[in-house]
Amino acid sequence: MPKLKTNKAAAKRFRVSANGKVLKNSAFSNHILTKKTSKRKRHLRNAAVLEKTELNKVKAMLPYAF
């Protein structure tokens, strides 16, 4: 069986934690930051755990991450 290709766009956006959870960065944190509150920007800095509904799609795009 041939090697599977990793989706490079997904590899740049998702990472797998030591416990096997998929982490993603928050959107809306790159520009137009002046109108956003400090609390909102602070919470956007942290990575979020990916929802179960999207997990199978990401697993298919990152075959060697799990």
N, CA, C, O and CB atoms as a CASP TS submission, in Angstrom:
PFRMAT TS
TARGET T0000
AUTHOR 0000-0000-0000
METHOD Language model
MODEL 1
PARENT N/A
ATOM      1  N   MET     1       0.852  -1.182   0.000  1.00  0.00           N
ATOM      2  CA  MET     1       0.000   0.000   0.000  1.00  0.00           C
ATOM      3  C   MET     1       0.896   1.242   0.000  1.00  0.00           C
ATOM      4  O   MET     1       1.884   1.289   0.733  1.00  0.00           O
ATOM      5  CB  MET     1      -0.969   0.000   1.234  1.00  0.00           C
ATOM      6  N   PRO     2       0.564   2.240  -0.808  1.00  0.00           N
ATOM      7  CA  PRO     2       1.414   3.430  -0.861  1.00  0.00           C
ATOM      8  C   PRO     2       1.272   4.281   0.401  1.00  0.00           C
ATOM      9  O   PRO     2       0.318   4.152   1.169  1.00  0.00           O
ATOM     10  CB  PRO     2       1.074   4.268  -2.093  1.00  0.00           C
ATOM     11  N   LYS     3       2.257   5.148   0.577  1.00  0.00           N
ATOM     12  CA  LYS     3       2.207   6.063   1.713  1.00  0.00           C
ATOM     13  C   LYS     3       1.073   7.064   1.523  1.00  0.00           C
ATOM     14  O   LYS     3       0.739   7.443   0.400  1.00  0.00           O
ATOM     15  CB  LYS     3       3.557   6.798   1.886  1.00  0.00           C
ATOM     16  N   LEU     4       0.491   7.479   2.637  1.00  0.00           N
ATOM     17  CA  LEU     4      -0.573   8.481   2.600  1.00  0.00           C
ATOM     18  C   LEU     4       0.036   9.870   2.702  1.00  0.00           C
ATOM     19  O   LEU     4       1.030  10.070   3.400  1.00  0.00           O
ATOM     20  CB  LEU     4      -1.595   8.249   3.740  1.00  0.00           C
ATOM     21  N   LYS     5      -0.557  10.819   2.010  1.00  0.00           N
ATOM     22  CA  LYS     5      -0.052  12.181   2.057  1.00  0.00           C
ATOM     23  C   LYS     5      -0.761  12.968   3.162  1.00  0.00           C
ATOM     24  O   LYS     5      -1.975  12.869   3.339  1.00  0.00           O
ATOM     25  CB  LYS     5      -0.238  12.875   0.692  1.00  0.00           C
ATOM     26  N   THR     6       0.017  13.735   3.885  1.00  0.00           N
ATOM     27  CA  THR     6      -0.524  14.638   4.891  1.00  0.00           C
ATOM     28  C   THR     6      -1.024  15.899   4.208  1.00  0.00           C
ATOM     29  O   THR     6      -0.362  16.444   3.324  1.00  0.00           O
ATOM     30  CB  THR     6       0.537  14.976   5.965  1.00  0.00           C
ATOM     31  N   ASN     7      -2.190  16.357   4.623  1.00  0.00           N
ATOM     32  CA  ASN     7      -2.703  17.627   4.133  1.00  0.00           C
ATOM     33  C   ASN     7      -1.932  18.736   4.840  1.00  0.00           C
ATOM     34  O   ASN     7      -2.100  18.929   6.044  1.00  0.00           O
ATOM     35  CB  ASN     7      -4.253  17.758   4.375  1.00  0.00           C
ATOM     36  N   LYS     8      -1.090  19.464   4.114  1.00  0.00           N
ATOM     37  CA  LYS     8      -0.195  20.444   4.705  1.00  0.00           C
ATOM     38  C   LYS     8      -0.952  21.625   5.305  1.00  0.00           C
ATOM     39  O   LYS     8      -0.502  22.203   6.295  1.00  0.00           O
ATOM     40  CB  LYS     8       0.787  20.936   3.667  1.00  0.00           C
ATOM     41  N   ALA     9      -2.083  21.991   4.730  1.00  0.00           N
ATOM     42  CA  ALA     9      -2.878  23.083   5.295  1.00  0.00           C
ATOM     43  C   ALA     9      -3.396  22.695   6.672  1.00  0.00           C
ATOM     44  O   ALA     9      -3.398  23.516   7.589  1.00  0.00           O
ATOM     45  CB  ALA     9      -4.053  23.446   4.362  1.00  0.00           C
ATOM     46  N   ALA    10      -3.833  21.452   6.821  1.00  0.00           N
ATOM     47  CA  ALA    10      -4.321  20.981   8.118  1.00  0.00           C
ATOM     48  C   ALA    10      -3.177  20.835   9.112  1.00  0.00           C
ATOM     49  O   ALA    10      -3.352  21.101  10.301  1.00  0.00           O
ATOM     50  CB  ALA    10      -5.055  19.644   7.961  1.00  0.00           C
ATOM     51  N   ALA    11      -2.010  20.416   8.639  1.00  0.00           N
ATOM     52  CA  ALA    11      -0.863  20.225   9.526  1.00  0.00           C
ATOM     53  C   ALA    11      -0.420  21.542  10.154  1.00  0.00           C
ATOM     54  O   ALA    11       0.104  21.554  11.268  1.00  0.00           O
ATOM     55  CB  ALA    11       0.300  19.594   8.761  1.00  0.00           C
ATOM     56  N   LYS    12      -0.628  22.655   9.442  1.00  0.00           N
ATOM     57  CA  LYS    12      -0.252  23.958   9.967  1.00  0.00           C
ATOM     58  C   LYS    12      -1.277  24.489  10.966  1.00  0.00           C
ATOM     59  O   LYS    12      -0.963  25.367  11.769  1.00  0.00           O
ATOM     60  CB  LYS    12      -0.080  24.943   8.831  1.00  0.00           C
ATOM     61  N   ARG    13      -2.496  23.965  10.919  1.00  0.00           N
ATOM     62  CA  ARG    13      -3.580  24.511  11.728  1.00  0.00           C
ATOM     63  C   ARG    13      -3.923  23.689  12.959  1.00  0.00           C
ATOM     64  O   ARG    13      -4.474  24.225  13.921  1.00  0.00           O
ATOM     65  CB  ARG    13      -4.789  24.651  10.894  1.00  0.00           C
ATOM     66  N   PHE    14      -3.611  22.407  12.950  1.00  0.00           N
ATOM     67  CA  PHE    14      -3.977  21.523  14.056  1.00  0.00           C
ATOM     68  C   PHE    14      -2.740  20.848  14.619  1.00  0.00           C
ATOM     69  O   PHE    14      -1.765  20.605  13.908  1.00  0.00           O
ATOM     70  CB  PHE    14      -4.997  20.469  13.599  1.00  0.00           C
ATOM     71  N   ARG    15      -2.799  20.548  15.926  1.00  0.00           N
ATOM     72  CA  ARG    15      -1.753  19.728  16.523  1.00  0.00           C
ATOM     73  C   ARG    15      -2.398  18.776  17.514  1.00  0.00           C
ATOM     74  O   ARG    15      -3.483  19.042  18.030  1.00  0.00           O
ATOM     75  CB  ARG    15      -0.669  20.606  17.214  1.00  0.00           C
ATOM     76  N   VAL    16      -1.726  17.669  17.774  1.00  0.00           N
ATOM     77  CA  VAL    16      -2.261  16.642  18.651  1.00  0.00           C
ATOM     78  C   VAL    16      -1.533  16.725  19.984  1.00  0.00           C
ATOM     79  O   VAL    16      -0.304  16.768  20.029  1.00  0.00           O
ATOM     80  CB  VAL    16      -2.119  15.225  18.019  1.00  0.00           C
ATOM     81  N   SER    17      -2.306  16.747  21.075  1.00  0.00           N
ATOM     82  CA  SER    17      -1.708  16.833  22.407  1.00  0.00           C
ATOM     83  C   SER    17      -1.182  15.461  22.811  1.00  0.00           C
ATOM     84  O   SER    17      -1.374  14.480  22.093  1.00  0.00           O
ATOM     85  CB  SER    17      -2.738  17.355  23.450  1.00  0.00           C
ATOM     86  N   ALA    18      -0.525  15.395  23.949  1.00  0.00           N
ATOM     87  CA  ALA    18       0.036  14.132  24.441  1.00  0.00           C
ATOM     88  C   ALA    18      -1.055  13.124  24.769  1.00  0.00           C
ATOM     89  O   ALA    18      -0.825  11.915  24.722  1.00  0.00           O
ATOM     90  CB  ALA    18       0.898  14.380  25.676  1.00  0.00           C
ATOM     91  N   ASN    19      -2.240  13.619  25.099  1.00  0.00           N
ATOM     92  CA  ASN    19      -3.355  12.727  25.414  1.00  0.00           C
ATOM     93  C   ASN    19      -4.161  12.324  24.191  1.00  0.00           C
ATOM     94  O   ASN    19      -5.130  11.573  24.305  1.00  0.00           O
ATOM     95  CB  ASN    19      -4.262  13.381  26.409  1.00  0.00           C
ATOM     96  N   GLY    20      -3.768  12.817  23.019  1.00  0.00           N
ATOM     97  CA  GLY    20      -4.460  12.449  21.791  1.00  0.00           C
ATOM     98  C   GLY    20      -5.565  13.392  21.389  1.00  0.00           C
ATOM     99  O   GLY    20      -6.271  13.130  20.415  1.00  0.00           O
ATOM    100  N   LYS    21      -5.736  14.489  22.114  1.00  0.00           N
ATOM    101  CA  LYS    21      -6.749  15.469  21.736  1.00  0.00           C
ATOM    102  C   LYS    21      -6.195  16.361  20.635  1.00  0.00           C
ATOM    103  O   LYS    21      -4.998  16.650  20.601  1.00  0.00           O
ATOM    104  CB  LYS    21      -7.192  16.316  22.961  1.00  0.00           C
ATOM    105  N   VAL    22      -7.074  16.795  19.734  1.00  0.00           N
ATOM    106  CA  VAL    22      -6.668  17.676  18.643  1.00  0.00           C
ATOM    107  C   VAL    22      -6.915  19.117  19.074  1.00  0.00           C
ATOM    108  O   VAL    22      -8.019  19.469  19.489  1.00  0.00           O
ATOM    109  CB  VAL    22      -7.442  17.342  17.323  1.00  0.00           C
ATOM    110  N   LEU    23      -5.877  19.950  18.971  1.00  0.00           N
ATOM    111  CA  LEU    23      -5.977  21.354  19.368  1.00  0.00           C
ATOM    112  C   LEU    23      -5.963  22.248  18.145  1.00  0.00           C
ATOM    113  O   LEU    23      -5.279  21.967  17.160  1.00  0.00           O
ATOM    114  CB  LEU    23      -4.834  21.736  20.319  1.00  0.00           C
ATOM    115  N   LYS    24      -6.726  23.330  18.217  1.00  0.00           N
ATOM    116  CA  LYS    24      -6.777  24.286  17.121  1.00  0.00           C
ATOM    117  C   LYS    24      -6.614  25.681  17.683  1.00  0.00           C
ATOM    118  O   LYS    24      -6.963  25.934  18.836  1.00  0.00           O
ATOM    119  CB  LYS    24      -8.098  24.162  16.326  1.00  0.00           C
ATOM    120  N   ASN    25      -6.086  26.589  16.877  1.00  0.00           N
ATOM    121  CA  ASN    25      -5.971  27.976  17.287  1.00  0.00           C
ATOM    122  C   ASN    25      -7.289  28.692  17.029  1.00  0.00           C
ATOM    123  O   ASN    25      -8.064  28.303  16.155  1.00  0.00           O
ATOM    124  CB  ASN    25      -4.815  28.674  16.547  1.00  0.00           C
ATOM    125  N   SER    26      -7.528  29.744  17.800  1.00  0.00           N
ATOM    126  CA  SER    26      -8.760  30.499  17.671  1.00  0.00           C
ATOM    127  C   SER    26      -8.704  31.426  16.473  1.00  0.00           C
ATOM    128  O   SER    26      -7.645  31.946  16.122  1.00  0.00           O
ATOM    129  CB  SER    26      -9.033  31.291  18.936  1.00  0.00           C
ATOM    130  N   ALA    27      -9.848  31.624  15.854  1.00  0.00           N
ATOM    131  CA  ALA    27      -9.966  32.583  14.760  1.00  0.00           C
ATOM    132  C   ALA    27     -10.189  33.980  15.340  1.00  0.00           C
ATOM    133  O   ALA    27     -10.363  34.131  16.549  1.00  0.00           O
ATOM    134  CB  ALA    27     -11.127  32.190  13.795  1.00  0.00           C
ATOM    135  N   PHE    28     -10.185  34.990  14.488  1.00  0.00           N
ATOM    136  CA  PHE    28     -10.490  36.385  14.834  1.00  0.00           C
ATOM    137  C   PHE    28      -9.419  37.023  15.725  1.00  0.00           C
ATOM    138  O   PHE    28      -9.737  37.919  16.508  1.00  0.00           O
ATOM    139  CB  PHE    28     -11.838  36.459  15.532  1.00  0.00           C
ATOM    140  N   SER    29      -8.173  36.589  15.628  1.00  0.00           N
ATOM    141  CA  SER    29      -7.163  37.150  16.523  1.00  0.00           C
ATOM    142  C   SER    29      -5.998  37.794  15.788  1.00  0.00           C
ATOM    143  O   SER    29      -4.963  38.056  16.402  1.00  0.00           O
ATOM    144  CB  SER    29      -6.642  36.080  17.431  1.00  0.00           C
ATOM    145  N   ASN    30      -6.133  38.060  14.484  1.00  0.00           N
ATOM    146  CA  ASN    30      -5.001  38.560  13.713  1.00  0.00           C
ATOM    147  C   ASN    30      -5.026  40.054  13.429  1.00  0.00           C
ATOM    148  O   ASN    30      -3.981  40.700  13.500  1.00  0.00           O
ATOM    149  CB  ASN    30      -4.933  37.839  12.437  1.00  0.00           C
ATOM    150  N   HIS    31      -6.156  40.611  13.118  1.00  0.00           N
ATOM    151  CA  HIS    31      -6.199  42.039  12.791  1.00  0.00           C
ATOM    152  C   HIS    31      -7.527  42.622  13.243  1.00  0.00           C
ATOM    153  O   HIS    31      -8.423  41.894  13.671  1.00  0.00           O
ATOM    154  CB  HIS    31      -5.992  42.270  11.270  1.00  0.00           C
ATOM    155  N   ILE    32      -7.647  43.938  13.146  1.00  0.00           N
ATOM    156  CA  ILE    32      -8.791  44.686  13.682  1.00  0.00           C
ATOM    157  C   ILE    32      -8.945  44.359  15.173  1.00  0.00           C
ATOM    158  O   ILE    32     -10.020  43.975  15.634  1.00  0.00           O
ATOM    159  CB  ILE    32     -10.110  44.343  12.896  1.00  0.00           C
ATOM    160  N   LEU    33      -7.842  44.520  15.909  1.00  0.00           N
ATOM    161  CA  LEU    33      -7.844  44.159  17.322  1.00  0.00           C
ATOM    162  C   LEU    33      -8.231  45.322  18.231  1.00  0.00           C
ATOM    163  O   LEU    33      -8.475  45.123  19.421  1.00  0.00           O
ATOM    164  CB  LEU    33      -6.487  43.643  17.716  1.00  0.00           C
ATOM    165  N   THR    34      -8.289  46.541  17.676  1.00  0.00           N
ATOM    166  CA  THR    34      -8.546  47.695  18.532  1.00  0.00           C
ATOM    167  C   THR    34      -9.965  47.689  19.091  1.00  0.00           C
ATOM    168  O   THR    34     -10.187  48.161  20.206  1.00  0.00           O
ATOM    169  CB  THR    34      -8.303  48.977  17.761  1.00  0.00           C
ATOM    170  N   LYS    35     -10.915  47.170  18.348  1.00  0.00           N
ATOM    171  CA  LYS    35     -12.294  47.175  18.835  1.00  0.00           C
ATOM    172  C   LYS    35     -12.612  45.983  19.728  1.00  0.00           C
ATOM    173  O   LYS    35     -13.696  45.924  20.309  1.00  0.00           O
ATOM    174  CB  LYS    35     -13.247  47.195  17.669  1.00  0.00           C
ATOM    175  N   LYS    36     -11.694  45.040  19.849  1.00  0.00           N
ATOM    176  CA  LYS    36     -11.918  43.864  20.695  1.00  0.00           C
ATOM    177  C   LYS    36     -11.401  44.132  22.104  1.00  0.00           C
ATOM    178  O   LYS    36     -10.366  44.776  22.280  1.00  0.00           O
ATOM    179  CB  LYS    36     -11.228  42.611  20.094  1.00  0.00           C
ATOM    180  N   THR    37     -12.113  43.643  23.089  1.00  0.00           N
ATOM    181  CA  THR    37     -11.722  43.882  24.478  1.00  0.00           C
ATOM    182  C   THR    37     -10.487  43.060  24.834  1.00  0.00           C
ATOM    183  O   THR    37     -10.178  42.064  24.180  1.00  0.00           O
ATOM    184  CB  THR    37     -12.882  43.544  25.433  1.00  0.00           C
ATOM    185  N   SER    38      -9.795  43.488  25.870  1.00  0.00           N
ATOM    186  CA  SER    38      -8.601  42.772  26.321  1.00  0.00           C
ATOM    187  C   SER    38      -8.936  41.354  26.744  1.00  0.00           C
ATOM    188  O   SER    38      -8.173  40.425  26.481  1.00  0.00           O
ATOM    189  CB  SER    38      -7.938  43.514  27.474  1.00  0.00           C
ATOM    190  N   LYS    39     -10.070  41.190  27.394  1.00  0.00           N
ATOM    191  CA  LYS    39     -10.500  39.856  27.833  1.00  0.00           C
ATOM    192  C   LYS    39     -10.718  38.941  26.636  1.00  0.00           C
ATOM    193  O   LYS    39     -10.308  37.780  26.646  1.00  0.00           O
ATOM    194  CB  LYS    39     -11.791  39.950  28.670  1.00  0.00           C
ATOM    195  N   ARG    40     -11.366  39.473  25.606  1.00  0.00           N
ATOM    196  CA  ARG    40     -11.637  38.675  24.415  1.00  0.00           C
ATOM    197  C   ARG    40     -10.339  38.264  23.721  1.00  0.00           C
ATOM    198  O   ARG    40     -10.191  37.114  23.305  1.00  0.00           O
ATOM    199  CB  ARG    40     -12.531  39.455  23.445  1.00  0.00           C
ATOM    200  N   LYS    41      -9.401  39.203  23.596  1.00  0.00           N
ATOM    201  CA  LYS    41      -8.119  38.904  22.947  1.00  0.00           C
ATOM    202  C   LYS    41      -7.307  37.904  23.763  1.00  0.00           C
ATOM    203  O   LYS    41      -6.623  37.048  23.202  1.00  0.00           O
ATOM    204  CB  LYS    41      -7.310  40.193  22.742  1.00  0.00           C
ATOM    205  N   ARG    42      -7.383  38.012  25.072  1.00  0.00           N
ATOM    206  CA  ARG    42      -6.661  37.092  25.952  1.00  0.00           C
ATOM    207  C   ARG    42      -7.184  35.673  25.800  1.00  0.00           C
ATOM    208  O   ARG    42      -6.405  34.719  25.770  1.00  0.00           O
ATOM    209  CB  ARG    42      -6.778  37.541  27.413  1.00  0.00           C
ATOM    210  N   HIS    43      -8.486  35.533  25.704  1.00  0.00           N
ATOM    211  CA  HIS    43      -9.073  34.198  25.538  1.00  0.00           C
ATOM    212  C   HIS    43      -8.805  33.628  24.144  1.00  0.00           C
ATOM    213  O   HIS    43      -8.737  32.409  23.980  1.00  0.00           O
ATOM    214  CB  HIS    43     -10.581  34.251  25.794  1.00  0.00           C
ATOM    215  N   LEU    44      -8.653  34.488  23.146  1.00  0.00           N
ATOM    216  CA  LEU    44      -8.366  34.019  21.790  1.00  0.00           C
ATOM    217  C   LEU    44      -6.947  33.474  21.653  1.00  0.00           C
ATOM    218  O   LEU    44      -6.657  32.726  20.719  1.00  0.00           O
ATOM    219  CB  LEU    44      -8.577  35.146  20.797  1.00  0.00           C
ATOM    220  N   ARG    45      -6.057  33.847  22.585  1.00  0.00           N
ATOM    221  CA  ARG    45      -4.670  33.368  22.527  1.00  0.00           C
ATOM    222  C   ARG    45      -4.563  31.867  22.761  1.00  0.00           C
ATOM    223  O   ARG    45      -3.682  31.210  22.205  1.00  0.00           O
ATOM    224  CB  ARG    45      -3.823  34.101  23.551  1.00  0.00           C
ATOM    225  N   ASN    46      -5.452  31.327  23.576  1.00  0.00           N
ATOM    226  CA  ASN    46      -5.354  29.923  23.974  1.00  0.00           C
ATOM    227  C   ASN    46      -5.885  29.001  22.891  1.00  0.00           C
ATOM    228  O   ASN    46      -6.818  29.341  22.163  1.00  0.00           O
ATOM    229  CB  ASN    46      -6.111  29.685  25.273  1.00  0.00           C
ATOM    230  N   ALA    47      -5.280  27.839  22.801  1.00  0.00           N
ATOM    231  CA  ALA    47      -5.751  26.828  21.857  1.00  0.00           C
ATOM    232  C   ALA    47      -7.003  26.159  22.407  1.00  0.00           C
ATOM    233  O   ALA    47      -7.151  26.003  23.619  1.00  0.00           O
ATOM    234  CB  ALA    47      -4.648  25.775  21.578  1.00  0.00           C
ATOM    235  N   ALA    48      -7.891  25.769  21.519  1.00  0.00           N
ATOM    236  CA  ALA    48      -9.135  25.110  21.906  1.00  0.00           C
ATOM    237  C   ALA    48      -9.102  23.664  21.425  1.00  0.00           C
ATOM    238  O   ALA    48      -8.429  23.333  20.449  1.00  0.00           O
ATOM    239  CB  ALA    48     -10.370  25.858  21.326  1.00  0.00           C
ATOM    240  N   VAL    49      -9.839  22.815  22.127  1.00  0.00           N
ATOM    241  CA  VAL    49      -9.933  21.409  21.741  1.00  0.00           C
ATOM    242  C   VAL    49     -10.959  21.297  20.619  1.00  0.00           C
ATOM    243  O   VAL    49     -12.026  21.908  20.672  1.00  0.00           O
ATOM    244  CB  VAL    49     -10.325  20.502  22.964  1.00  0.00           C
ATOM    245  N   LEU    50     -10.620  20.513  19.612  1.00  0.00           N
ATOM    246  CA  LEU    50     -11.504  20.334  18.457  1.00  0.00           C
ATOM    247  C   LEU    50     -12.729  19.519  18.852  1.00  0.00           C
ATOM    248  O   LEU    50     -12.630  18.588  19.652  1.00  0.00           O
ATOM    249  CB  LEU    50     -10.754  19.646  17.296  1.00  0.00           C
ATOM    250  N   GLU    51     -13.877  19.867  18.292  1.00  0.00           N
ATOM    251  CA  GLU    51     -15.113  19.152  18.577  1.00  0.00           C
ATOM    252  C   GLU    51     -15.088  17.747  17.974  1.00  0.00           C
ATOM    253  O   GLU    51     -14.389  17.492  16.993  1.00  0.00           O
ATOM    254  CB  GLU    51     -16.314  19.937  18.042  1.00  0.00           C
ATOM    255  N   LYS    52     -15.860  16.844  18.575  1.00  0.00           N
ATOM    256  CA  LYS    52     -15.900  15.459  18.100  1.00  0.00           C
ATOM    257  C   LYS    52     -16.428  15.352  16.674  1.00  0.00           C
ATOM    258  O   LYS    52     -16.043  14.448  15.932  1.00  0.00           O
ATOM    259  CB  LYS    52     -16.757  14.617  19.026  1.00  0.00           C
ATOM    260  N   THR    53     -17.311  16.273  16.291  1.00  0.00           N
ATOM    261  CA  THR    53     -17.908  16.198  14.963  1.00  0.00           C
ATOM    262  C   THR    53     -16.883  16.426  13.861  1.00  0.00           C
ATOM    263  O   THR    53     -17.054  15.925  12.750  1.00  0.00           O
ATOM    264  CB  THR    53     -19.026  17.208  14.839  1.00  0.00           C
ATOM    265  N   GLU    54     -15.820  17.175  14.150  1.00  0.00           N
ATOM    266  CA  GLU    54     -14.790  17.465  13.152  1.00  0.00           C
ATOM    267  C   GLU    54     -13.596  16.523  13.239  1.00  0.00           C
ATOM    268  O   GLU    54     -12.705  16.567  12.391  1.00  0.00           O
ATOM    269  CB  GLU    54     -14.318  18.886  13.304  1.00  0.00           C
ATOM    270  N   LEU    55     -13.574  15.673  14.260  1.00  0.00           N
ATOM    271  CA  LEU    55     -12.390  14.866  14.546  1.00  0.00           C
ATOM    272  C   LEU    55     -12.048  13.907  13.411  1.00  0.00           C
ATOM    273  O   LEU    55     -10.877  13.782  13.053  1.00  0.00           O
ATOM    274  CB  LEU    55     -12.596  14.087  15.823  1.00  0.00           C
ATOM    275  N   ASN    56     -13.026  13.233  12.843  1.00  0.00           N
ATOM    276  CA  ASN    56     -12.753  12.253  11.791  1.00  0.00           C
ATOM    277  C   ASN    56     -12.189  12.902  10.535  1.00  0.00           C
ATOM    278  O   ASN    56     -11.357  12.308   9.850  1.00  0.00           O
ATOM    279  CB  ASN    56     -14.017  11.491  11.448  1.00  0.00           C
ATOM    280  N   LYS    57     -12.640  14.126  10.226  1.00  0.00           N
ATOM    281  CA  LYS    57     -12.118  14.836   9.056  1.00  0.00           C
ATOM    282  C   LYS    57     -10.639  15.158   9.242  1.00  0.00           C
ATOM    283  O   LYS    57      -9.836  15.001   8.322  1.00  0.00           O
ATOM    284  CB  LYS    57     -12.919  16.130   8.804  1.00  0.00           C
ATOM    285  N   VAL    58     -10.292  15.610  10.444  1.00  0.00           N
ATOM    286  CA  VAL    58      -8.892  15.972  10.711  1.00  0.00           C
ATOM    287  C   VAL    58      -8.020  14.729  10.752  1.00  0.00           C
ATOM    288  O   VAL    58      -6.881  14.759  10.286  1.00  0.00           O
ATOM    289  CB  VAL    58      -8.770  16.746  12.040  1.00  0.00           C
ATOM    290  N   LYS    59      -8.533  13.643  11.297  1.00  0.00           N
ATOM    291  CA  LYS    59      -7.768  12.397  11.346  1.00  0.00           C
ATOM    292  C   LYS    59      -7.439  11.898   9.936  1.00  0.00           C
ATOM    293  O   LYS    59      -6.369  11.332   9.712  1.00  0.00           O
ATOM    294  CB  LYS    59      -8.550  11.320  12.120  1.00  0.00           C
ATOM    295  N   ALA    60      -8.344  12.106   8.999  1.00  0.00           N
ATOM    296  CA  ALA    60      -8.107  11.687   7.624  1.00  0.00           C
ATOM    297  C   ALA    60      -7.048  12.570   6.966  1.00  0.00           C
ATOM    298  O   ALA    60      -6.283  12.101   6.123  1.00  0.00           O
ATOM    299  CB  ALA    60      -9.413  11.731   6.818  1.00  0.00           C
ATOM    300  N   MET    61      -7.004  13.846   7.351  1.00  0.00           N
ATOM    301  CA  MET    61      -6.031  14.761   6.755  1.00  0.00           C
ATOM    302  C   MET    61      -4.643  14.622   7.371  1.00  0.00           C
ATOM    303  O   MET    61      -3.645  14.965   6.738  1.00  0.00           O
ATOM    304  CB  MET    61      -6.509  16.187   6.902  1.00  0.00           C
ATOM    305  N   LEU    62      -4.576  14.115   8.619  1.00  0.00           N
ATOM    306  CA  LEU    62      -3.289  13.927   9.311  1.00  0.00           C
ATOM    307  C   LEU    62      -3.105  12.453   9.663  1.00  0.00           C
ATOM    308  O   LEU    62      -3.228  12.080  10.830  1.00  0.00           O
ATOM    309  CB  LEU    62      -3.214  14.807  10.601  1.00  0.00           C
ATOM    310  N   PRO    63      -2.814  11.615   8.679  1.00  0.00           N
ATOM    311  CA  PRO    63      -2.809  10.166   8.925  1.00  0.00           C
ATOM    312  C   PRO    63      -1.722   9.694   9.881  1.00  0.00           C
ATOM    313  O   PRO    63      -1.881   8.637  10.492  1.00  0.00           O
ATOM    314  CB  PRO    63      -2.655   9.446   7.632  1.00  0.00           C
ATOM    315  N   TYR    64      -0.628  10.428  10.035  1.00  0.00           N
ATOM    316  CA  TYR    64       0.471   9.954  10.868  1.00  0.00           C
ATOM    317  C   TYR    64       0.564  10.688  12.197  1.00  0.00           C
ATOM    318  O   TYR    64       1.532  10.505  12.935  1.00  0.00           O
ATOM    319  CB  TYR    64       1.768  10.092  10.127  1.00  0.00           C
ATOM    320  N   ALA    65      -0.423  11.514  12.512  1.00  0.00           N
ATOM    321  CA  ALA    65      -0.397  12.290  13.751  1.00  0.00           C
ATOM    322  C   ALA    65      -0.931  11.490  14.932  1.00  0.00           C
ATOM    323  O   ALA    65      -0.688  11.857  16.082  1.00  0.00           O
ATOM    324  CB  ALA    65      -1.205  13.566  13.587  1.00  0.00           C
ATOM    325  N   PHE    66      -1.654  10.404  14.668  1.00  0.00           N
ATOM    326  CA  PHE    66      -2.296   9.651  15.755  1.00  0.00           C
ATOM    327  C   PHE    66      -1.642   8.312  15.968  1.00  0.00           C
ATOM    328  O   PHE    66      -2.060   7.554  16.843  1.00  0.00           O
ATOM    329  CB  PHE    66      -3.769   9.453  15.470  1.00  0.00           C
TER
END
